Amino acid sequence: MIFIRIILLPLTLLYSFIIFLRNVFYDLSLFKSYKISVPVISVGNISTGGTGKTPMTVFIAGHYLSNGLKVGIVSRGYKRKSKDLLIVCDGVSVNQDITLSGDEPVMISNSLLSGHKNNFFAVAGSDRVKASEFLISKFHPDVIILDDGFQHRRIERDIDVVLVDAQDFKSNVYRNLFTIPSGNLRESITNLKRAGIVIQNNKSDDYDIIPFISGYASEIISMRYNSEYIMDSKNSILDKENLKGINAFVFSGLADNFSFVKQIQSLGLTSTGHRFFPDHHDYTDKDIESLEKVYRKGLIYITTEKDFVKIKKFKKFVSQYPVYFLKIGIQLNDSKNILIKMLDEAVK
């Protein structure tokens, strides 16, 4: 594997140079960034893989909604089949066709619409300037959140929130020195200086702030995942206090599937097996049949909220088998309320 990465170094250098020039052109205003009429908060990362962008987007949107603001989400809808600008949530209902909307905007909308009708809206579109302007003209949000927006510099933003995976940076030092395809970075680590705040995601472990990261960050805090509840398609919730000894088969399609298994085990559940799929996997009948074959009496299935959105279309599976998803939130290690103060200042 290391040999392949070394072979790919020339492509990495070319890619890095192109991204460097692109950023320079934006810095010098040779490439135009558009200022839109409401505050913009971007949530993104600097590396490939799962860093916690989606739960952070939900957290930030939830903060604004709880303070009575109207919130709009703009997402490109990664891997969606439609190229058109699409309303994912109109403030009343959610377009559940993930093939057109993308899985993440649907999941985010499902999480936030309940209790916030007529105050939360989401659109998916590859042209985020156009998508933002459409969102403003139709729904009049007080603030817009760009999902996965750090590299998208065509829109000016009031805050760039950038997440990094602590475990990945500690265990894969080489990969985080170089950009893709040889490394793991989407752009040079030095560009963290562009971020308003960097959030080190410790996931389920405890890590001190990594000096390599903090050396480039103007502000840095840490967070970890918080398991909120386990729910099935009938909205039945398993009591978190009585999970010990329950046998669970885990399946997921994430960039970091192992961290999800670790999260499940931390709840006291016994993982009897797992099946991993690629990130943003589109489940097929064959996938579901293979999952059904592992069922034994007393066993439950547990997957992620993002994957659950995708498998709900297999109604027989989710209704006749004990299929649950784990709802994950975030817990900030931010005693000075740095992030919250930034968010509140942005909308004043």
C-alpha positions in Angstrom: 0.0 0.0 0.0 2.8 2.4 0.9 4.5 1.5 -2.4 1.4 2.5 -4.3 1.2 5.8 -2.4 4.8 6.5 -3.3 4.1 5.8 -7.0 1.2 8.3 -6.8 3.3 11.1 -5.5 3.7 12.8 -8.8 -0.1 13.0 -9.2 -0.3 14.3 -5.6 2.2 17.1 -6.3 0.2 18.1 -9.5 -3.1 18.1 -7.6 -1.6 20.0 -4.7 -0.2 22.7 -7.1 -3.6 23.1 -8.8 -5.4 23.5 -5.4 -2.7 25.9 -4.3 -3.2 28.1 -7.4 -7.0 27.9 -7.0 -6.7 29.2 -3.4 -4.3 31.9 -4.4 -6.6 33.1 -7.1 -9.5 33.3 -4.6 -7.3 35.1 -2.1 -6.3 37.6 -4.8 -10.0 37.9 -6.0 -9.0 36.7 -9.4 -11.7 34.1 -8.8 -14.9 35.7 -7.6 -16.6 34.8 -4.3 -20.2 35.8 -4.0 -21.7 37.6 -1.0 -25.3 36.6 -0.3 -27.8 38.5 1.8 -27.9 36.3 4.9 -25.1 35.0 7.2 -23.4 31.8 6.0 -21.9 29.1 8.2 -19.8 26.5 6.4 -19.2 23.1 7.9 -16.5 21.1 6.3 -13.2 19.2 6.6 -9.7 19.1 5.1 -9.4 15.4 4.7 -11.3 12.6 3.0 -13.3 10.2 5.2 -15.8 10.7 8.1 -15.0 13.6 10.4 -18.5 14.3 11.8 -19.7 17.0 9.4 -23.3 15.8 9.5 -23.8 15.7 13.3 -22.1 19.1 13.5 -24.4 20.5 10.9 -27.4 19.2 12.8 -26.0 20.7 16.0 -25.4 24.1 14.5 -28.8 24.2 12.8 -30.4 23.0 16.1 -28.8 25.8 18.0 -30.2 28.5 15.7 -33.6 26.9 15.5 -33.9 26.7 19.3 -33.2 30.5 19.3 -36.1 31.1 17.0 -34.3 31.6 13.7 -35.2 30.2 10.3 -32.4 28.0 9.0 -31.6 26.9 5.5 -29.3 24.0 4.6 -27.5 23.9 1.2 -25.9 20.6 0.2 -24.6 19.2 -3.0 -26.3 15.9 -2.2 -23.3 13.6 -2.6 -23.8 10.7 -5.0 -27.4 11.7 -5.8 -28.6 10.9 -9.3 -30.3 14.2 -10.1 -28.3 17.2 -11.4 -31.2 19.6 -10.9 -31.7 22.0 -8.0 -34.0 20.1 -5.6 -36.0 21.1 -2.6 -35.2 18.5 0.1 -37.3 20.1 2.9 -39.9 22.8 2.3 -40.5 23.4 6.0 -43.5 21.0 6.1 -42.3 17.7 4.7 -39.1 16.0 3.5 -38.5 14.6 0.0 -37.6 11.0 1.0 -36.2 10.0 -2.5 -32.6 9.8 -1.6 -31.6 8.8 -5.1 -32.6 12.4 -6.1 -31.8 14.2 -2.8 -28.8 12.4 -1.5 -28.7 10.6 1.9 -27.2 13.2 4.1 -29.6 16.1 3.4 -32.6 13.8 3.9 -31.1 12.5 7.2 -30.4 16.1 8.3 -33.9 17.2 7.4 -35.6 14.2 9.2 -33.6 15.1 12.3 -34.5 18.8 12.3 -37.9 19.2 10.8 -39.8 17.7 13.8 -40.6 20.5 16.2 -39.4 23.2 13.7 -42.0 23.2 11.0 -41.9 26.3 8.8 -38.5 27.2 10.2 -36.2 24.7 8.6 -35.5 24.3 4.9 -33.0 22.4 2.8 -32.0 22.2 -0.9 -29.6 20.1 -2.9 -27.7 21.6 -5.8 -24.3 21.5 -7.4 -24.3 25.2 -7.9 -24.4 26.4 -4.3 -24.6 30.1 -5.2 -27.7 29.5 -7.2 -29.0 27.1 -4.6 -28.5 29.7 -1.8 -30.2 32.4 -3.8 -33.1 30.2 -4.5 -33.4 29.2 -0.9 -33.4 32.8 0.2 -36.0 34.0 -2.3 -38.4 31.1 -1.6 -38.1 30.5 2.1 -36.4 33.6 3.6 -34.1 31.9 6.1 -32.2 34.0 8.7 -29.0 31.9 8.2 -27.7 29.4 5.7 -25.5 26.4 6.6 -23.3 25.0 3.8 -22.9 21.3 4.3 -19.3 20.2 3.3 -18.4 23.7 2.2 -14.8 24.3 3.2 -13.4 23.8 -0.3 -16.4 25.6 -1.9 -15.1 29.2 -2.0 -17.5 30.7 -4.5 -19.7 31.8 -1.5 -18.3 34.1 1.1 -19.0 32.7 4.6 -19.1 34.3 8.0 -17.6 31.3 9.8 -15.7 28.2 8.4 -16.1 25.4 10.9 -13.6 22.6 10.0 -13.6 19.1 11.6 -10.6 16.8 11.8 -10.5 13.1 12.9 -8.1 12.9 15.8 -7.6 9.1 15.5 -6.8 9.3 11.8 -4.3 12.1 12.3 -2.6 10.2 15.1 -2.5 6.8 13.5 -2.0 7.7 9.8 0.7 10.4 10.0 2.0 9.8 6.4 -1.5 10.0 4.8 -2.1 13.4 6.5 1.1 14.9 5.2 0.0 14.7 1.6 -3.1 15.4 -0.5 -4.9 12.8 -2.5 -4.3 10.5 -4.2 -1.1 9.6 -2.3 -2.4 11.0 1.0 -5.6 11.7 2.7 -5.9 15.5 2.5 -8.2 17.4 0.2 -5.9 20.4 0.4 -2.8 21.3 2.3 -3.0 21.2 6.1 -1.7 24.8 6.1 -5.1 25.9 4.8 -6.6 25.3 8.2 -5.5 28.9 8.8 -8.5 29.8 6.6 -10.9 28.3 9.2 -12.7 30.3 11.8 -12.6 27.4 14.2 -11.2 23.8 14.0 -12.9 21.1 15.9 -10.9 18.0 16.7 -13.3 15.0 16.6 -12.2 12.5 19.2 -15.2 10.3 18.4 -15.5 7.8 21.3 -11.9 8.3 22.7 -10.1 10.9 24.7 -7.2 12.7 22.9 -5.4 15.9 23.8 -5.4 18.6 21.2 -2.9 17.5 18.5 -0.1 20.1 18.2 0.3 19.4 14.5 -3.3 20.6 14.0 -3.4 23.4 16.5 -0.3 24.9 15.0 -2.4 26.0 12.0 -5.7 26.8 13.8 -6.7 30.2 15.1 -9.2 28.6 17.4 -9.5 24.9 18.2 -11.8 22.8 20.5 -12.5 19.1 20.7 -15.7 17.1 20.6 -16.8 13.5 20.8 -19.9 11.5 19.8 -22.8 11.1 22.2 -25.2 8.2 21.8 -28.7 9.7 22.2 -31.0 6.7 21.6 -31.7 3.6 19.6 -34.9 3.6 17.6 -36.7 1.3 15.0 -39.1 2.2 12.2 -42.1 2.2 14.6 -40.3 4.8 16.7 -39.8 2.3 19.5 -36.8 3.2 21.6 -34.5 0.8 23.4 -33.7 1.7 27.0 -30.0 2.6 27.0 -29.8 1.5 30.6 -30.7 -2.1 29.8 -28.6 -2.9 26.7 -26.1 -5.1 28.4 -26.2 -8.7 27.1 -28.3 -7.9 24.0 -26.8 -9.4 20.9 -26.5 -7.0 18.0 -25.5 -7.5 14.3 -24.0 -4.2 13.1 -24.1 -3.0 9.5 -23.1 0.4 8.1 -21.9 2.2 5.1 -19.5 4.8 6.4 -16.0 6.2 5.7 -15.1 4.8 9.2 -17.2 1.8 10.0 -15.0 0.6 12.8 -15.7 3.7 14.9 -19.4 2.9 14.6 -18.9 -0.6 15.9 -16.9 0.8 18.8 -19.7 3.2 19.6 -22.2 0.3 19.7 -19.9 -1.7 22.0 -19.5 1.2 24.4 -23.2 1.0 25.1 -22.9 -2.5 26.5 -24.3 -4.3 23.5 -22.6 -7.5 22.4 -21.6 -7.3 18.7 -22.1 -10.8 17.3 -20.9 -9.7 13.8 -20.8 -6.9 11.4 -21.1 -6.2 7.7 -19.4 -3.1 6.3 -20.3 -1.3 3.1 -18.6 1.6 1.3 -19.5 5.2 2.3 -22.8 6.4 0.9 -23.6 2.8 -0.2 -26.8 2.3 -2.1 -28.4 -0.9 -0.7 -29.7 -3.5 -3.0 -32.1 -6.5 -2.6 -29.1 -8.8 -2.5 -27.6 -6.8 0.4 -30.8 -7.1 2.4 -31.1 -10.8 1.7 -27.6 -11.3 3.0 -28.5 -9.5 6.2 -31.7 -11.5 6.7 -29.7 -14.7 6.5 -27.7 -13.9 9.7 -30.8 -13.4 11.8 -31.2 -15.6 14.9 -33.8 -15.4 17.7 -32.9 -12.8 20.2 -30.7 -10.9 17.7 -31.2 -7.2 16.8 -29.8 -5.3 13.9 -28.3 -1.9 14.4 -27.2 0.6 11.8 -26.5 4.3 11.4 -29.2 6.9 11.0 -27.8 7.7 7.6 -28.0 4.0 6.5 -31.5 3.6 8.0 -32.8 6.4 5.7 -31.7 4.2 2.8 -33.0 0.9 4.0 -36.5 2.1 4.9 -37.6 1.4 1.4 -37.1 -2.3 2.2 -40.4 -2.4 4.2 -40.4 -6.1 4.8 -36.9 -6.0 6.4 -37.5 -3.0 8.7 -41.0 -4.1 9.7 -40.6 -7.9 10.2 -37.1 -7.8 11.8 -35.8 -5.9 14.8 -33.9 -3.2 12.8 -32.7 -0.2 14.8 -30.6 2.8 14.2 -28.3 4.6 16.6 -29.0 8.4 16.9 -25.7 10.1 17.5 -25.2 13.6 18.8 -22.1 15.5 19.8 -20.6 16.6 23.1 -18.4 19.7 22.9 -15.3 20.2 25.1 -15.7 23.9 24.9 -15.7 25.4 28.4 -15.4 28.9 27.1 -18.3 28.5 24.6 -16.1 29.6 21.8 -18.2 28.0 19.1 -21.5 29.2 20.4 -20.2 32.7 20.8 -19.0 32.6 17.2 -22.4 31.3 15.9 -24.3 34.0 17.8 -22.0 36.8 16.7 -22.4 35.7 13.0 -26.2 36.4 13.0 -26.2 39.7 15.0 
